[in-house]
Amino acid sequence: MLPPELPPLPALTRAEGELIDRYLDVVDLLGRINPAQHGDTYRGLRAAQALVRKAAELRDALALMHQRGETELHAPTLARALRVLDGERRTARVTVPPRSDN
């Protein structure tokens, strides 16, 4: 049995697609660094080192959009793209987990 088919990505410009990809790269690294999540310091260190490069790539994607005259972010469309690419789960790793009543 095949897994359920994901909804299609909304139509994005190449620059918007790059923005989404770089944003999720940064989010994934921040999730690995999050001190409220389980992990070890070496993993966090490696993620922090990679974060510098990925943050620069995110900046470059935004700068390119601005230079091309794409001055507005179309939030509903970009949010749909993030949902298709599992952005809700990926961004949840960046937050502080809810308290557990132990």
Secondary structure, DSSP 8 states (H G I E B T S, - for coil): -------------HHHHHHHHHHHHHHHHHHHH-TTSS--HHHHHHHHHHHHHHHHHHHHHHHHHHHTT--S--HHHHHHHHHHTTHHHHHHTTS-------
